[in-house]
């Protein structure tokens, strides 16, 4: 059972039996019938400490109640042409599954601009994808494979990454905080591919500030990572940005960017199924104009000392980089906001 002993699980269960009914109801959407596996995730996130894991889970459940997370899949971002802008600037999709049945999430980290909507829409969209993964994709994968599947693999494409991406540090920190506090241990490995020079500079700064359990999950692959990823998944499941290296990529390699955006596009089956699911859950017709209520506002606990330290460290590193001749032209007037 890994870090979580049976005794720890039993203690954790006993504590959860004492929470009030509203928390128990939202907990059902978290565990999806797999209570022990869920408790193990939170225990692992808190290094096996039952009291800390219990506090983390209760805080998560209260966050869900306070922000209406149980109903977020019934609140599609509308109209569709506005949502398409969100999708085109927050690049994420499901490209397939590993041979073990884990969903493969492809993320265009280098080319995501987050410039078509407010931060609240991007947070809403991120949480909706998390919830759809946990309530629909993973249960379906579990049923198909005949065994519990509760995690995914993420492949991050750094193509196009620029130091100006650090201007989005506040949004990215918010999204990361949401995941760390409310969706712990849902990703088994982060594969990073197509890394430019600037990634090395940023990674050098960020890596020491990450939790050790997160650093151990990160693998930086050579080039597009095709050969390494083919060890765990078949070619059709490879993200489109991993198919262009080597002579064995076939006719599909030339369309690695796909004019339709690959699995990022709203037209891709994954996003069509997700969006149709949300519209069905909402039970309403799509309006011509964006809904008056706008985005779903989600409260996130930010402003921790380590986050302020991250911003300060990044700014310090940027000052050093400004003195490097090869980068001097691209680093003018950059400012990291904390």
N, C-alpha and C positions, 0 to 999 in steps of 0.2 A: 504493500500500500504506500510505498515511498516514504516521504516525510511524515505522513499522517498515520499514526498508530491507531489500532482499533480502540484503545482507551481514549485517545484524543477525540476520535470520531464520536464515541459514546458521550463524552462530556459535552461536546459541541451540540449534539442532538438534544441533550437534556436542556441546554440553555435555550435552544431554538424553540423547544416545546413551550417555553414560558412567555414568548412574545405574544403581543395582542393579535386579534384576528385580522385587522387590516394588513399588518406585516406578513402574516401567514398567507393571505390571499395573493399579495404581490410576489411572495417567495415562490409560489407555484409557477409563475411565469419565468422565474429564474432557473429553477431546477428541472422543470419539464419532466418530472417523475423520477429523476436521478438525484436523490437527495445526498447520498454518500459522496458521489463524484463531485457535487457542487461544494460540499463542505470541505472536501480535499483541496479544491482549488483555492479557497479562501485560507485554509491552513497553510498551504504552500506559500501563498503570498505574504504570510506573516510568520514564516519560518517555523511553523509548527506550534506557535503559541496560541493556545485555545482562547484565552481572554482577548487577545488582540484580534484574532480572526473573527471572534464573535462580534466585537465592536465594529470591525470593518464591514461585516455582513449586515448588521443592523443599520449602520449608517447608510449603506447602499440601499436597503429596503426603504428607509425613510426618504432618501433622495428620490426614489422611484415614485413614492406616494406624493411627495411635495411637487413634483414636476410632471405628474400624469404620464409616466413612461409606459404604463400598462396600456394606455390608449393611443400611443404615438403612432402606431401602425394604422390607425384610423384617421390620420391627419396628413394626407398627401400634400406635397407642395404643388400648388396649382396657380395658374393653368399649366398645361404640359410644356408649352414653349418656354415658360419661365423656368420650369424644372429642368428643361434641356440645358439651359444656361448653367445651372448648378452642376449638372453632370459633366458638362464640357470644361468646367474649371476646377472640379474636384474629382480627379481621375482615379476611379476605383471600379473594379468589377470582378466577377468570378470567371476564370478561364477554364476551369475543369476540376478534376479531383486527382489526388495522388493514388497510387496503387493500393494504399491502405484505406482509401475511401475518404480522406480528409479534403475538404474544399480548398481550392487554391485561389486566394485573393491576389489579384494583380493591382498594383498601385503605382500610378505615374507621379512619383514624388517630385521629380525634377521639373515636370511640365505643368503641374497644378498651379493655377494662378490665383484662385479664390477671389476673383474680382468681378463676379457677375451678380453677387447678392451680399446681404449683410452676414456678419459672423453667425448670427442666430440661425439662418437657413443652413449654413454649412454644419453647424452643430446638430441641428435637427436631422439633416440627411445622414450624418455619421451615425447618430444613435438609431435611426430607423434601419440602417443596414446592419448594425449590431443586433438589433432585436429580431430582424428577419432571419439573420444567420442562426440565432439561438432558438427561435421558436419554429422556424420552418425548415431551413436548410439542414441543420445538424440533426434534428429528429428524423427527417427523411433519409439522411445518410445512414443513421443508426438502423432504421428499419430495413433499408436496402442491403446493408452489410451484415445484419444479424448480430451486431455487437455495438456497444456504446461508442459513439464518436462525438466528442464534445469539444474538439479543438480544430484549428485550421492552420494552413501554411500561408504566409504572406511573402510575395515577391515584389520588392520595391525597385522600380526603374529610376535611376538617377540621371538618365539622359536629359540634357538641357538644363541641368542644375546650375544656378548662378548664386553668387553671394547675396544678391538682392533678395533671394528667397528667405534670408534671415529676417527680413522685414515682417514676415508672417509668423515670427516666433511666438507672439501672444496667442494667435489662433491655434497653432500647432501644440503649444503647451496646454491650452484648454482641452483640446481633443485628447491629448495624451493623458491628462489628469482624469478625464471621464473614463477612459479605458482602465487606467491603473486602479482607480478606486471602485469601479462598478462592474468591470468585466475582466477580472484578473485571470491570468493563466488560460486565456482562450486561444493563444497563438503558440504553436509548438516550436516554430522556427521562422526567423525573418531572414530571407535571402536578399542581399543587396547586389544589384547588377548594373552594368553600364556606368561605372563610376568615373567621373571626370576628375581632374586634379583638384578642383575646388572642394570636392567631397572629402578628400583626405585632410584638408585644412580644417573643415568644419568638424569632422569626426574626431580629430585630435583633441578638439575642445570639449565636445559633448561626451565622449566615451567615459572619461573619469567621473562624470556626474551621474551616470546611469546606475541603477541598482544592479548588483552583481548577477542576479537571476535573469535580468533582461540582457545584459551583455553576453551571457553564455548562449543566448538564443540567436544571436546575430552572426550571420556568415556572409562575408563579402566574397563574392565569386568573381572569377576572371571573366572579362568581357561580358557577354550576354548571359553567361551561366548555363548555356544550353546543355552541354555535356554532363554537368553535375546534376542539373534538374531532371534530366532523362533517367537518372538512376532511381528517382522516386516517383516519376509520373510518365505517362505515355505522351508521345508527340502532340496529339490533339489537345492535351490539357496544358501545354506550354503557353504562357502568356505571349502575346504577339510580338512583344519587344525582345523576346529571348530566341526567336527563330532565325535570326539573320546571320549568324556567324558560322563559319565553316562551309565545307563543300557539300555537306549532307543535308542541308536545310531544305532542298527541293524548291519547287516552284513557289511555295508559300513564303519563302524568305524575302522576296522582293516586295511583299505587301505587309511587312512587319509593322508599319505604322497604320495600315488600313485606313482608307479614306473615310470609313464610317466610325473610326475611333476604336476599333477592336471591341474588347469586352467593356470598355469604358462607356460606350455610346448608349444613349437611351433606347436605341433601336436593337441593342443586343438582347437575346432571350432572357438573360438574368435580370436586366433592368426592366424589361417589359413585364416579366412575371412579378417582380417586386412592386412596380407601379400599379399594375392591375389589381394585385392583392390589396394594396392600400386603398385604392378607389372602391373596391368591393367592400372592404371593412368600413369605410366611411359612409357607404350607402347614399351618397349624394352625387348629383350630376356635376360635371366640371364646368365652372364658370368661364366666361370669356376673359375676364380681368382677374388679377391676383386677388385672393380672398382678403377681405377687409381686416381680419384679425392678424394677417401677416404670418410671420414665422412663429414657431413654438419657442418660447424663451425658457431656457434651462439654466438653473443656478448651478454653478460649479465652484467648489472651494478652491480659490486661487490665493496668490499672494504669500505662499510659503517662503521662508528665508532661502531655501535652496533654489527656488525659481528666480528670485531676484539675483542670487549669486550667479546663476546660469547666464542671465542677461549681461551682468557686469563682466563675466569672463569672456563672453562672446565679443563684447565691445572692445575689451582689451586685446583680444586676438585680432580683431579687425584692424586696430591701430598698427599692430605689427605687420599685418599683411599689406597695409597701405604703403609700407616702406619697401616692399618687394617690387622691383622694376616691372616684372612680368604682369603684375596685377594692378599697378597703380592707376591705370585708366578706368578700371571698372569698379573702384571702391569709393569714389567721391560722394560725399554728402550722405553716407549711409549712417543710420542711427537705429539702434535696437531699443525698442520701447519696453519697459518693464511695468 
